[in-house]
């Protein structure tokens, strides 16, 4: 089954889940800028991957790293072990990249798009600048080549990332209990998006796993959500999709 089909049904499930068990009951389904976020969903889920693949092919046509690296280290390993290693290695690297997106001013320009969300729901998971994904993929590409994970394992990992990404951004009261120390959740991730006037910033960098934040003491998880989301100056930040795509290049 293709990823688009999985994405459709996962997304539809979260639409109904947010209506049945909302955490913030006054948040409407048809919130502001939902249409532009739907465009982000379609572009980032479907077309961005194609563009990155074309860019990677062009790069490899100029420089072929194969003679200098070991490929397919996981080829003879069982798929469950491949999945476990993939989850741990990739998620930690993504945690590091996410941290850098907040610490390095140039990268923060791109990541600001994602933090321009002020009404958090599952769809907010897909509001991110295409330039940000080039940063993630450039870091993750080499481990993927070296380990040589099976396509089925990579696909399963992508589905898990989608489910947890939707869940972490969702307006859901569903809590994880002790699993909060392992997996990302709405109650934790919303504090990654809080406005500086609502509490500490640069916390909760976890993507799928939350354990890195607990291990490195960047976890922050009060009982109630922050009063405001965003960043300083969000009032003047572009609200249209074209404006947000251009914003990082304007300084």
QUISUL-V224852 format. One record per residue. N is the residue number from 1. OMEGA is omega as a letter, one per 20 degrees, with the letter a starting at -180 (999 if undefined). BURIAL is b if it has 24 or more other C-alpha atoms within 12 Angstrom, else e. Layout:
n omega burial
N OMEGA BURIAL
N OMEGA BURIAL
This chain:
n omega burial
1 a e
2 a e
3 a b
4 r e
5 r e
6 a e
7 a b
8 a b
9 r e
10 a b
11 r b
12 r e
13 a e
14 r b
15 a b
16 a e
17 r e
18 r b
19 a b
20 a e
21 a e
22 r b
23 r b
24 a b
25 a e
26 a e
27 a e
28 r e
29 a b
30 a e
31 r e
32 r e
33 r b
34 a b
35 r e
36 r b
37 r b
38 r b
39 r e
40 a b
41 a b
42 a e
43 a e
44 a b
45 a b
46 a e
47 a e
48 r b
49 r e
50 a e
51 r e
52 r b
53 r e
54 r e
55 r e
56 r e
57 r e
58 r e
59 a e
60 r e
61 r e
62 a e
63 r e
64 a e
65 a e
66 a e
67 a e
68 a e
69 r e
70 a e
71 r e
72 r e
73 a e
74 a b
75 a e
76 a e
77 r e
78 a e
79 r e
80 r e
81 r e
82 a b
83 a b
84 r e
85 r b
86 a b
87 a b
88 a b
89 a b
90 a b
91 r b
92 r b
93 r b
94 r b
95 r b
96 r b
97 a b
98 r b
99 a b
100 r b
101 r b
102 a b
103 a e
104 a e
105 a e
106 r e
107 r b
108 r b
109 a b
110 a b
111 r b
112 r b
113 a b
114 a b
115 r b
116 r b
117 r b
118 r b
119 a b
120 r b
121 a b
122 a b
123 r b
124 r b
125 a b
126 r b
127 r b
128 a b
129 a b
130 r b
131 r b
132 a b
133 r b
134 r b
135 r b
136 a b
137 r b
138 r e
139 a b
140 a b
141 a b
142 r b
143 r b
144 r b
145 a b
146 a e
147 r b
148 r b
149 r b
150 r b
151 r e
152 r e
153 r b
154 r b
155 r b
156 r b
157 r b
158 r b
159 r b
160 r b
161 r b
162 a b
163 a b
164 r b
165 r b
166 a b
167 a b
168 r b
169 a b
170 r b
171 a b
172 r b
173 a b
174 a b
175 a e
176 a e
177 a e
178 r e
179 r e
180 r b
181 a b
182 a b
183 r b
184 a b
185 r b
186 a b
187 r b
188 a b
189 a b
190 r b
191 r b
192 a b
193 a b
194 r b
195 a b
196 r e
197 a e
198 r e
199 a b
200 r e
201 a b
202 r b
203 r b
204 a b
205 a b
206 r b
207 r b
208 a b
209 r b
210 a b
211 r b
212 r b
213 r b
214 a e
215 a e
216 r e
217 r e
218 a b
219 r b
220 a b
221 r b
222 a e
223 a e
224 a e
225 r b
226 a b
227 a e
228 r b
229 r b
230 a b
231 r b
232 a e
233 a e
234 a e
235 a e
236 a e
237 a b
238 r e
239 r b
240 r e
241 r b
242 r e
243 r e
244 r b
245 a b
246 a e
247 a b
248 a b
249 r e
250 r e
251 999 e
